[in-house]
Amino acid sequence: MKGFIFEAPGKGEIRELAEKRPATGEVLVRVKYCGVCGTDMNIWRGTDRSERNIVLGHEYCGTIVEVGAGVAGFQAGDRVAIDPNIPCQKCEPCRKGRINLCTALKALGVDIDGGFEEYCCVPENQLYLLPDSLSWEQAALMEPVACALNGINRADIAIGDDVLILGGGPMGLLMVQLARLRGAGHVILCERMDSRRQIGLQTGADAVYANLEDCQFPAGAPHVVIECIGNPQTQQAALELVKPGGSVVLFGDGDLTKAFTVPSQLFYAKELTARGAALNPFTHDQAFRLIASGRMQLEPLVSRKILLEELIPLLENGYQPQDIKVLVALEG
């Protein structure tokens, strides 16, 4: 079987790998699709961490072909999606219910072999059984939806609020839909790329703008701003733009080497609430139910599908202008 082995930043290869067999409590999954995440790009560039000499890829789905000893809830032939994040359940954050802040967190596709391979072993506890009504494309986006739900849960959107989304990549476009489902009065998307702005309108934005200075808000300023870029300029702008008493979610994965500054009195004068949002703490179940309800438009976010052999050029060259979510197809 074939898989992509990450060796070091900027270095990896597609290899023939030894056949895998599931251990006790695991299943062997024939991977259908694995999404290429910004985290994968950052690992390749050396700005995000990962173990060396492992298979990357953490947004994936497929069909169980073999179950290991002790697996009771799944069988061969089941279609499944995967939650990649495995908390230790022992550290202080885990015991406080903050499993996304686990001090010993392990993730499939980051610390353990993930989905950029034809067959992958997955612990039973990380599996979600897919109903026939869910497409493979929807299943491949379950993990991004779960992460976006954590962000939207931390945004404190009240019914009727004006919500500004900064960035129209896959996460920003998911936030547009989730803000609408949370009861936002107006959802405004700011995104430079026209094709993404059009998808934003298609998936629920009331207005789209290419530049922040052009944005208009019914209430004069947004009640909530969700920053999905991770750029210091837009992070700073989020805090400056939000209405007094409003809330800001800095969702974009920023850079430890870059910083932004705002006047300290801004928090006092506006009584601002600013939060980060990491991973998917207890939101994978929510994502599964929400996608199964049919209330999310996910297919428009899949811009193209590539073969495993095309993955390294994508990591090296970055996304194309038309790209939103790229899926690696590992099964015909």
C-alpha atoms as a printed R data frame, in Angstrom:
    type eleno elety resid chain resno       x      y      z
1   ATOM     1    CA   MET     A     1   0.000  0.000  0.000
2   ATOM     2    CA   LYS     A     2   1.044  3.591 -0.583
3   ATOM     3    CA   GLY     A     3   1.338  6.438  1.900
4   ATOM     4    CA   PHE     A     4   2.933  9.856  2.343
5   ATOM     5    CA   ILE     A     5   5.690  9.888  4.939
6   ATOM     6    CA   PHE     A     6   6.642 13.239  6.466
7   ATOM     7    CA   GLU     A     7  10.361 13.164  7.275
8   ATOM     8    CA   ALA     A     8  11.188 16.775  8.180
9   ATOM     9    CA   PRO     A     9  10.025 20.266  7.178
10  ATOM    10    CA   GLY     A    10  10.087 20.411  3.403
11  ATOM    11    CA   LYS     A    11  11.009 16.755  3.125
12  ATOM    12    CA   GLY     A    12   8.826 13.691  2.575
13  ATOM    13    CA   GLU     A    13   7.938 11.066  0.031
14  ATOM    14    CA   ILE     A    14   5.271  8.706 -1.243
15  ATOM    15    CA   ARG     A    15   6.337  5.191 -0.318
16  ATOM    16    CA   GLU     A    16   5.195  1.621 -0.505
17  ATOM    17    CA   LEU     A    17   4.389  0.783  3.112
18  ATOM    18    CA   ALA     A    18   4.111 -2.528  4.906
19  ATOM    19    CA   GLU     A    19   0.625 -3.927  5.320
20  ATOM    20    CA   LYS     A    20  -1.001 -2.971  8.609
21  ATOM    21    CA   ARG     A    21  -3.073 -5.065 11.000
22  ATOM    22    CA   PRO     A    22  -5.259 -3.555 13.731
23  ATOM    23    CA   ALA     A    23  -4.153 -3.963 17.327
24  ATOM    24    CA   THR     A    24  -6.534 -4.668 20.190
25  ATOM    25    CA   GLY     A    25  -9.191 -1.949 20.263
26  ATOM    26    CA   GLU     A    26  -8.362 -0.754 16.733
27  ATOM    27    CA   VAL     A    27  -9.840 -1.127 13.266
28  ATOM    28    CA   LEU     A    28  -8.172 -1.010  9.870
29  ATOM    29    CA   VAL     A    29  -9.741  1.625  7.615
30  ATOM    30    CA   ARG     A    30  -9.511  1.797  3.830
31  ATOM    31    CA   VAL     A    31  -9.211  5.570  3.453
32  ATOM    32    CA   LYS     A    32 -11.544  7.209  0.941
33  ATOM    33    CA   TYR     A    33 -10.686 10.901  1.275
34  ATOM    34    CA   CYS     A    34  -8.306 12.899  3.433
35  ATOM    35    CA   GLY     A    35  -8.538 16.693  3.456
36  ATOM    36    CA   VAL     A    36  -5.449 18.872  3.181
37  ATOM    37    CA   CYS     A    37  -5.529 21.231  6.166
38  ATOM    38    CA   GLY     A    38  -3.632 24.433  6.817
39  ATOM    39    CA   THR     A    39  -1.993 22.537  9.675
40  ATOM    40    CA   ASP     A    40  -0.519 20.092  7.144
41  ATOM    41    CA   MET     A    41   0.868 23.070  5.208
42  ATOM    42    CA   ASN     A    42   2.352 24.531  8.398
43  ATOM    43    CA   ILE     A    43   3.947 21.212  9.368
44  ATOM    44    CA   TRP     A    44   5.527 21.007  5.912
45  ATOM    45    CA   ARG     A    45   6.849 24.580  6.282
46  ATOM    46    CA   GLY     A    46   8.138 23.945  9.802
47  ATOM    47    CA   THR     A    47   5.822 26.431 11.549
48  ATOM    48    CA   ASP     A    48   3.717 23.726 13.237
49  ATOM    49    CA   ARG     A    49   4.933 20.661 15.096
50  ATOM    50    CA   SER     A    50   4.638 17.009 14.147
51  ATOM    51    CA   GLU     A    51   6.452 13.788 14.831
52  ATOM    52    CA   ARG     A    52   8.951 12.817 12.131
53  ATOM    53    CA   ASN     A    53   8.636  9.819  9.836
54  ATOM    54    CA   ILE     A    54   4.891  9.459 10.199
55  ATOM    55    CA   VAL     A    55   1.928  9.616  7.845
56  ATOM    56    CA   LEU     A    56   0.294 13.055  7.979
57  ATOM    57    CA   GLY     A    57  -3.402 13.793  7.377
58  ATOM    58    CA   HIS     A    58  -6.084 14.190 10.045
59  ATOM    59    CA   GLU     A    59  -9.320 15.009  8.142
60  ATOM    60    CA   TYR     A    60 -10.337 11.639  6.787
61  ATOM    61    CA   CYS     A    61 -12.972  8.989  6.304
62  ATOM    62    CA   GLY     A    62 -13.212  5.525  4.838
63  ATOM    63    CA   THR     A    63 -14.474  1.953  5.147
64  ATOM    64    CA   ILE     A    64 -13.521 -0.552  7.843
65  ATOM    65    CA   VAL     A    65 -11.893 -3.620  6.321
66  ATOM    66    CA   GLU     A    66 -10.793 -5.406  9.520
67  ATOM    67    CA   VAL     A    67 -11.509 -5.119 13.235
68  ATOM    68    CA   GLY     A    68  -9.062 -5.933 15.994
69  ATOM    69    CA   ALA     A    69  -9.692 -7.886 19.158
70  ATOM    70    CA   GLY     A    70 -12.042 -6.257 21.645
71  ATOM    71    CA   VAL     A    71 -13.819 -4.030 19.108
72  ATOM    72    CA   ALA     A    72 -17.555 -4.363 19.704
73  ATOM    73    CA   GLY     A    73 -19.239 -1.354 18.109
74  ATOM    74    CA   PHE     A    74 -18.004 -1.644 14.537
75  ATOM    75    CA   GLN     A    75 -17.604 -4.265 11.848
76  ATOM    76    CA   ALA     A    76 -16.023 -4.716  8.442
77  ATOM    77    CA   GLY     A    77 -17.920 -2.769  5.775
78  ATOM    78    CA   ASP     A    78 -18.911  0.118  8.061
79  ATOM    79    CA   ARG     A    79 -18.392  3.594  6.640
80  ATOM    80    CA   VAL     A    80 -16.700  5.833  9.219
81  ATOM    81    CA   ALA     A    81 -15.319  9.297  9.857
82  ATOM    82    CA   ILE     A    82 -12.471  9.887 12.278
83  ATOM    83    CA   ASP     A    83 -11.887 12.256 15.191
84  ATOM    84    CA   PRO     A    84  -8.078 12.536 15.162
85  ATOM    85    CA   ASN     A    85  -7.529 14.041 18.617
86  ATOM    86    CA   ILE     A    86  -6.837 11.641 21.492
87  ATOM    87    CA   PRO     A    87  -6.652 13.226 24.982
88  ATOM    88    CA   CYS     A    88  -4.969 11.420 27.871
89  ATOM    89    CA   GLN     A    89  -8.007 11.824 30.204
90  ATOM    90    CA   LYS     A    90  -5.574 12.071 33.170
91  ATOM    91    CA   CYS     A    91  -4.022 15.562 33.192
92  ATOM    92    CA   GLU     A    92  -5.566 18.577 34.923
93  ATOM    93    CA   PRO     A    93  -7.160 20.101 31.769
94  ATOM    94    CA   CYS     A    94  -8.708 16.741 30.873
95  ATOM    95    CA   ARG     A    95 -10.137 16.312 34.378
96  ATOM    96    CA   LYS     A    96 -11.621 19.790 34.121
97  ATOM    97    CA   GLY     A    97 -13.275 18.934 30.813
98  ATOM    98    CA   ARG     A    98 -10.794 20.940 28.730
99  ATOM    99    CA   ILE     A    99  -9.645 17.972 26.662
100 ATOM   100    CA   ASN     A   100  -8.467 20.179 23.786
101 ATOM   101    CA   LEU     A   101  -5.853 21.613 26.180
102 ATOM   102    CA   CYS     A   102  -4.606 18.162 27.211
103 ATOM   103    CA   THR     A   103  -0.925 18.307 28.109
104 ATOM   104    CA   ALA     A   104  -0.342 14.860 26.566
105 ATOM   105    CA   LEU     A   105  -2.664 15.134 23.567
106 ATOM   106    CA   LYS     A   106  -1.905 12.789 20.677
107 ATOM   107    CA   ALA     A   107  -3.386 13.265 17.225
108 ATOM   108    CA   LEU     A   108  -3.720 10.944 14.281
109 ATOM   109    CA   GLY     A   109  -1.843 12.525 11.392
110 ATOM   110    CA   VAL     A   110   0.375 14.592 13.714
111 ATOM   111    CA   ASP     A   111   1.750 12.211 16.356
112 ATOM   112    CA   ILE     A   112   0.433  8.888 15.014
113 ATOM   113    CA   ASP     A   113   0.049  7.699 11.415
114 ATOM   114    CA   GLY     A   114  -2.943  9.433  9.834
115 ATOM   115    CA   GLY     A   115  -4.966  9.514  6.652
116 ATOM   116    CA   PHE     A   116  -2.556 10.207  3.780
117 ATOM   117    CA   GLU     A   117  -2.231  6.471  3.195
118 ATOM   118    CA   GLU     A   118  -4.434  3.834  1.624
119 ATOM   119    CA   TYR     A   119  -5.002  1.894  4.869
120 ATOM   120    CA   CYS     A   120  -4.837  3.312  8.387
121 ATOM   121    CA   CYS     A   121  -5.263  1.814 11.861
122 ATOM   122    CA   VAL     A   122  -7.654  3.817 14.047
123 ATOM   123    CA   PRO     A   123  -8.672  3.349 17.722
124 ATOM   124    CA   GLU     A   124 -12.329  2.381 18.041
125 ATOM   125    CA   ASN     A   125 -13.066  5.378 20.287
126 ATOM   126    CA   GLN     A   126 -12.131  7.780 17.471
127 ATOM   127    CA   LEU     A   127 -14.696  6.432 14.975
128 ATOM   128    CA   TYR     A   128 -18.083  7.788 13.902
129 ATOM   129    CA   LEU     A   129 -20.418  5.463 12.018
130 ATOM   130    CA   LEU     A   130 -21.752  7.186  8.904
131 ATOM   131    CA   PRO     A   131 -25.369  6.836  7.838
132 ATOM   132    CA   ASP     A   132 -25.986  6.131  4.157
133 ATOM   133    CA   SER     A   133 -27.385  9.656  3.785
134 ATOM   134    CA   LEU     A   134 -23.963 11.243  4.344
135 ATOM   135    CA   SER     A   135 -21.676 11.598  1.347
136 ATOM   136    CA   TRP     A   136 -17.965 10.892  1.552
137 ATOM   137    CA   GLU     A   137 -17.282 14.590  0.953
138 ATOM   138    CA   GLN     A   138 -19.426 15.524  3.963
139 ATOM   139    CA   ALA     A   139 -17.641 12.913  6.079
140 ATOM   140    CA   ALA     A   140 -14.208 14.264  5.130
141 ATOM   141    CA   LEU     A   141 -15.243 17.700  6.426
142 ATOM   142    CA   MET     A   142 -16.540 16.492  9.789
143 ATOM   143    CA   GLU     A   143 -13.336 17.381 11.647
144 ATOM   144    CA   PRO     A   144 -13.177 20.953 10.266
145 ATOM   145    CA   VAL     A   145 -16.857 21.430 11.163
146 ATOM   146    CA   ALA     A   146 -16.135 20.178 14.699
147 ATOM   147    CA   CYS     A   147 -13.297 22.693 15.094
148 ATOM   148    CA   ALA     A   148 -15.438 25.515 13.701
149 ATOM   149    CA   LEU     A   149 -18.186 24.594 16.183
150 ATOM   150    CA   ASN     A   150 -15.752 25.115 19.052
151 ATOM   151    CA   GLY     A   151 -15.093 28.602 17.708
152 ATOM   152    CA   ILE     A   152 -18.761 29.434 17.259
153 ATOM   153    CA   ASN     A   153 -19.548 28.108 20.746
154 ATOM   154    CA   ARG     A   154 -17.003 30.567 22.163
155 ATOM   155    CA   ALA     A   155 -18.308 33.535 20.169
156 ATOM   156    CA   ASP     A   156 -21.332 34.258 22.392
157 ATOM   157    CA   ILE     A   157 -23.579 35.135 19.446
158 ATOM   158    CA   ALA     A   158 -26.951 36.428 20.606
159 ATOM   159    CA   ILE     A   159 -30.005 36.240 18.369
160 ATOM   160    CA   GLY     A   160 -29.968 39.233 16.037
161 ATOM   161    CA   ASP     A   161 -26.263 40.045 16.442
162 ATOM   162    CA   ASP     A   162 -24.251 41.367 13.513
163 ATOM   163    CA   VAL     A   163 -21.329 38.970 12.964
164 ATOM   164    CA   LEU     A   164 -18.232 39.769 10.921
165 ATOM   165    CA   ILE     A   165 -16.165 36.863  9.592
166 ATOM   166    CA   LEU     A   166 -12.624 37.778  8.553
167 ATOM   167    CA   GLY     A   167 -11.333 35.316  5.951
168 ATOM   168    CA   GLY     A   168 -13.263 33.172  3.502
169 ATOM   169    CA   GLY     A   169 -11.186 30.003  3.506
170 ATOM   170    CA   PRO     A   170 -12.822 26.708  4.485
171 ATOM   171    CA   MET     A   171 -13.071 27.645  8.164
172 ATOM   172    CA   GLY     A   172 -14.406 31.127  7.464
173 ATOM   173    CA   LEU     A   173 -17.055 29.731  5.124
174 ATOM   174    CA   LEU     A   174 -18.057 27.206  7.768
175 ATOM   175    CA   MET     A   175 -18.309 30.063 10.291
176 ATOM   176    CA   VAL     A   176 -20.654 31.925  7.950
177 ATOM   177    CA   GLN     A   177 -23.075 29.005  8.052
178 ATOM   178    CA   LEU     A   178 -22.715 28.366 11.774
179 ATOM   179    CA   ALA     A   179 -23.250 32.037 12.646
180 ATOM   180    CA   ARG     A   180 -26.446 31.959 10.607
181 ATOM   181    CA   LEU     A   181 -27.596 28.804 12.420
182 ATOM   182    CA   ARG     A   182 -26.809 30.475 15.770
183 ATOM   183    CA   GLY     A   183 -29.329 33.211 15.002
184 ATOM   184    CA   ALA     A   184 -27.114 36.064 13.804
185 ATOM   185    CA   GLY     A   185 -29.113 38.967 12.411
186 ATOM   186    CA   HIS     A   186 -26.576 39.792  9.711
187 ATOM   187    CA   VAL     A   187 -23.502 37.809  8.683
188 ATOM   188    CA   ILE     A   188 -20.808 39.804  6.887
189 ATOM   189    CA   LEU     A   189 -17.826 38.136  5.218
190 ATOM   190    CA   CYS     A   190 -14.614 39.986  4.399
191 ATOM   191    CA   GLU     A   191 -12.478 38.086  1.890
192 ATOM   192    CA   ARG     A   192 -10.215 39.351 -0.875
193 ATOM   193    CA   MET     A   193 -10.911 36.535 -3.361
194 ATOM   194    CA   ASP     A   194 -14.047 36.990 -5.439
195 ATOM   195    CA   SER     A   195 -14.737 33.252 -5.879
196 ATOM   196    CA   ARG     A   196 -14.779 32.789 -2.110
197 ATOM   197    CA   ARG     A   197 -17.022 35.805 -1.621
198 ATOM   198    CA   GLN     A   198 -19.512 34.268 -4.049
199 ATOM   199    CA   ILE     A   199 -19.519 30.992 -2.124
200 ATOM   200    CA   GLY     A   200 -20.013 33.022  1.035
201 ATOM   201    CA   LEU     A   201 -23.175 34.511 -0.443
202 ATOM   202    CA   GLN     A   202 -24.270 31.071 -1.591
203 ATOM   203    CA   THR     A   203 -23.842 29.594  1.878
204 ATOM   204    CA   GLY     A   204 -25.526 32.292  3.947
205 ATOM   205    CA   ALA     A   205 -23.631 35.594  4.124
206 ATOM   206    CA   ASP     A   206 -25.845 38.671  3.907
207 ATOM   207    CA   ALA     A   207 -23.033 40.824  2.517
208 ATOM   208    CA   VAL     A   208 -19.478 40.265  1.321
209 ATOM   209    CA   TYR     A   209 -16.618 42.731  0.999
210 ATOM   210    CA   ALA     A   210 -13.108 42.547 -0.395
211 ATOM   211    CA   ASN     A   211 -11.662 45.157  1.984
212 ATOM   212    CA   LEU     A   212 -12.247 45.943  5.631
213 ATOM   213    CA   GLU     A   213 -12.565 49.670  4.992
214 ATOM   214    CA   ASP     A   214 -15.560 49.000  2.734
215 ATOM   215    CA   CYS     A   215 -17.497 46.886  5.253
216 ATOM   216    CA   GLN     A   216 -20.845 48.244  6.385
217 ATOM   217    CA   PHE     A   217 -22.780 47.066  9.417
218 ATOM   218    CA   PRO     A   218 -26.481 47.636 10.172
219 ATOM   219    CA   ALA     A   219 -25.689 48.441 13.818
220 ATOM   220    CA   GLY     A   220 -22.679 50.624 13.002
221 ATOM   221    CA   ALA     A   221 -20.178 48.001 14.139
222 ATOM   222    CA   PRO     A   222 -20.310 44.207 14.510
223 ATOM   223    CA   HIS     A   223 -21.338 42.678 17.819
224 ATOM   224    CA   VAL     A   224 -19.087 39.679 17.164
225 ATOM   225    CA   VAL     A   225 -15.930 39.323 15.045
226 ATOM   226    CA   ILE     A   226 -14.452 35.921 14.181
227 ATOM   227    CA   GLU     A   227 -10.947 36.112 12.733
228 ATOM   228    CA   CYS     A   228 -10.162 33.072 10.575
229 ATOM   229    CA   ILE     A   229  -6.875 34.128  8.982
230 ATOM   230    CA   GLY     A   230  -4.276 34.197 11.755
231 ATOM   231    CA   ASN     A   231  -2.750 37.413 10.416
232 ATOM   232    CA   PRO     A   232  -1.621 40.007 13.014
233 ATOM   233    CA   GLN     A   233  -3.201 42.850 11.003
234 ATOM   234    CA   THR     A   234  -6.641 41.238 10.879
235 ATOM   235    CA   GLN     A   235  -6.355 40.053 14.480
236 ATOM   236    CA   GLN     A   236  -5.721 43.619 15.573
237 ATOM   237    CA   ALA     A   237  -8.501 44.910 13.321
238 ATOM   238    CA   ALA     A   238 -10.950 42.449 14.894
239 ATOM   239    CA   LEU     A   239 -10.391 43.981 18.328
240 ATOM   240    CA   GLU     A   240 -10.594 47.517 17.001
241 ATOM   241    CA   LEU     A   241 -13.732 46.982 14.901
242 ATOM   242    CA   VAL     A   242 -15.960 45.133 17.341
243 ATOM   243    CA   LYS     A   243 -18.790 46.998 19.064
244 ATOM   244    CA   PRO     A   244 -18.393 47.977 22.750
245 ATOM   245    CA   GLY     A   245 -19.418 45.012 24.861
246 ATOM   246    CA   GLY     A   246 -18.799 42.693 21.945
247 ATOM   247    CA   SER     A   247 -16.786 39.521 21.616
248 ATOM   248    CA   VAL     A   248 -13.901 38.477 19.397
249 ATOM   249    CA   VAL     A   249 -12.767 34.955 18.549
250 ATOM   250    CA   LEU     A   250  -9.211 34.686 17.254
251 ATOM   251    CA   PHE     A   251  -9.742 31.412 15.423
252 ATOM   252    CA   GLY     A   252  -6.998 31.638 12.793
253 ATOM   253    CA   ASP     A   253  -3.866 29.649 13.620
254 ATOM   254    CA   GLY     A   254  -1.373 32.471 14.135
255 ATOM   255    CA   ASP     A   255   2.424 32.493 14.135
256 ATOM   256    CA   LEU     A   256   4.456 32.422 17.356
257 ATOM   257    CA   THR     A   257   7.004 34.754 15.756
258 ATOM   258    CA   LYS     A   258   4.466 37.468 14.923
259 ATOM   259    CA   ALA     A   259   2.541 39.774 17.223
260 ATOM   260    CA   PHE     A   260   0.027 42.614 17.134
261 ATOM   261    CA   THR     A   261  -0.621 45.454 19.546
262 ATOM   262    CA   VAL     A   262  -3.742 47.254 20.678
263 ATOM   263    CA   PRO     A   263  -4.101 49.944 23.360
264 ATOM   264    CA   SER     A   264  -4.620 48.255 26.724
265 ATOM   265    CA   GLN     A   265  -7.433 50.704 27.485
266 ATOM   266    CA   LEU     A   266  -9.378 49.256 24.535
267 ATOM   267    CA   PHE     A   267 -10.387 46.229 26.619
268 ATOM   268    CA   TYR     A   268 -11.365 48.446 29.543
269 ATOM   269    CA   ALA     A   269 -13.249 51.037 27.527
270 ATOM   270    CA   LYS     A   270 -15.143 48.525 25.391
271 ATOM   271    CA   GLU     A   271 -15.405 45.756 28.015
272 ATOM   272    CA   LEU     A   272 -14.230 43.388 25.310
273 ATOM   273    CA   THR     A   273 -14.141 39.619 25.464
274 ATOM   274    CA   ALA     A   274 -11.458 38.006 23.292
275 ATOM   275    CA   ARG     A   275 -10.979 34.253 23.077
276 ATOM   276    CA   GLY     A   276  -8.986 31.674 21.227
277 ATOM   277    CA   ALA     A   277 -10.523 28.415 20.032
278 ATOM   278    CA   ALA     A   278  -8.422 25.274 19.689
279 ATOM   279    CA   LEU     A   279  -9.411 21.934 18.195
280 ATOM   280    CA   ASN     A   280 -12.721 20.156 18.817
281 ATOM   281    CA   PRO     A   281 -13.487 19.595 22.523
282 ATOM   282    CA   PHE     A   282 -16.685 17.487 22.663
283 ATOM   283    CA   THR     A   283 -17.842 19.051 19.373
284 ATOM   284    CA   HIS     A   284 -17.339 16.060 17.081
285 ATOM   285    CA   ASP     A   285 -20.711 14.677 18.207
286 ATOM   286    CA   GLN     A   286 -22.295 18.060 17.474
287 ATOM   287    CA   ALA     A   287 -20.661 18.149 14.044
288 ATOM   288    CA   PHE     A   288 -21.865 14.647 13.246
289 ATOM   289    CA   ARG     A   289 -25.473 15.442 14.175
290 ATOM   290    CA   LEU     A   290 -25.435 18.814 12.426
291 ATOM   291    CA   ILE     A   291 -24.072 17.422  9.162
292 ATOM   292    CA   ALA     A   292 -26.528 14.514  9.305
293 ATOM   293    CA   SER     A   293 -29.379 17.014  9.699
294 ATOM   294    CA   GLY     A   294 -28.656 18.374  6.215
295 ATOM   295    CA   ARG     A   295 -28.401 21.980  7.436
296 ATOM   296    CA   MET     A   296 -24.781 22.494  6.336
297 ATOM   297    CA   GLN     A   297 -23.699 23.161  2.749
298 ATOM   298    CA   LEU     A   298 -20.353 21.393  2.525
299 ATOM   299    CA   GLU     A   299 -20.030 20.323 -1.104
300 ATOM   300    CA   PRO     A   300 -19.440 23.917 -2.349
301 ATOM   301    CA   LEU     A   301 -16.343 24.054 -0.140
302 ATOM   302    CA   VAL     A   302 -14.658 21.115 -1.903
303 ATOM   303    CA   SER     A   303 -12.787 22.833 -4.711
304 ATOM   304    CA   ARG     A   304 -10.964 19.807 -6.119
305 ATOM   305    CA   LYS     A   305  -9.738 16.281 -5.491
306 ATOM   306    CA   ILE     A   306  -6.186 15.168 -6.121
307 ATOM   307    CA   LEU     A   307  -4.265 11.903 -6.164
308 ATOM   308    CA   LEU     A   308  -1.785 11.034 -3.441
309 ATOM   309    CA   GLU     A   309   1.044 11.620 -5.937
310 ATOM   310    CA   GLU     A   310  -0.076 15.251 -6.246
311 ATOM   311    CA   LEU     A   311   0.148 15.944 -2.509
312 ATOM   312    CA   ILE     A   312   3.831 16.904 -2.275
313 ATOM   313    CA   PRO     A   313   3.593 19.482 -5.120
314 ATOM   314    CA   LEU     A   314   0.566 20.967 -3.333
315 ATOM   315    CA   LEU     A   315   2.489 21.198 -0.042
316 ATOM   316    CA   GLU     A   316   5.488 22.733 -1.809
317 ATOM   317    CA   ASN     A   317   3.624 25.246 -3.953
318 ATOM   318    CA   GLY     A   318   0.675 26.049 -1.703
319 ATOM   319    CA   TYR     A   319  -2.974 26.368 -2.609
320 ATOM   320    CA   GLN     A   320  -4.088 27.590 -6.005
321 ATOM   321    CA   PRO     A   321  -6.158 30.807 -6.069
322 ATOM   322    CA   GLN     A   322  -9.362 28.828 -6.653
323 ATOM   323    CA   ASP     A   323  -8.703 26.357 -3.823
324 ATOM   324    CA   ILE     A   324 -10.888 26.188 -0.747
325 ATOM   325    CA   LYS     A   325 -10.773 22.603  0.512
326 ATOM   326    CA   VAL     A   326  -8.650 20.079 -1.375
327 ATOM   327    CA   LEU     A   327  -9.277 16.372 -0.767
328 ATOM   328    CA   VAL     A   328  -6.758 13.632 -1.449
329 ATOM   329    CA   ALA     A   329  -8.568 10.667 -3.026
330 ATOM   330    CA   LEU     A   330  -7.013  7.408 -1.818
331 ATOM   331    CA   GLU     A   331  -9.580  4.995 -3.221
332 ATOM   332    CA   GLY     A   332 -11.046  4.894 -6.712
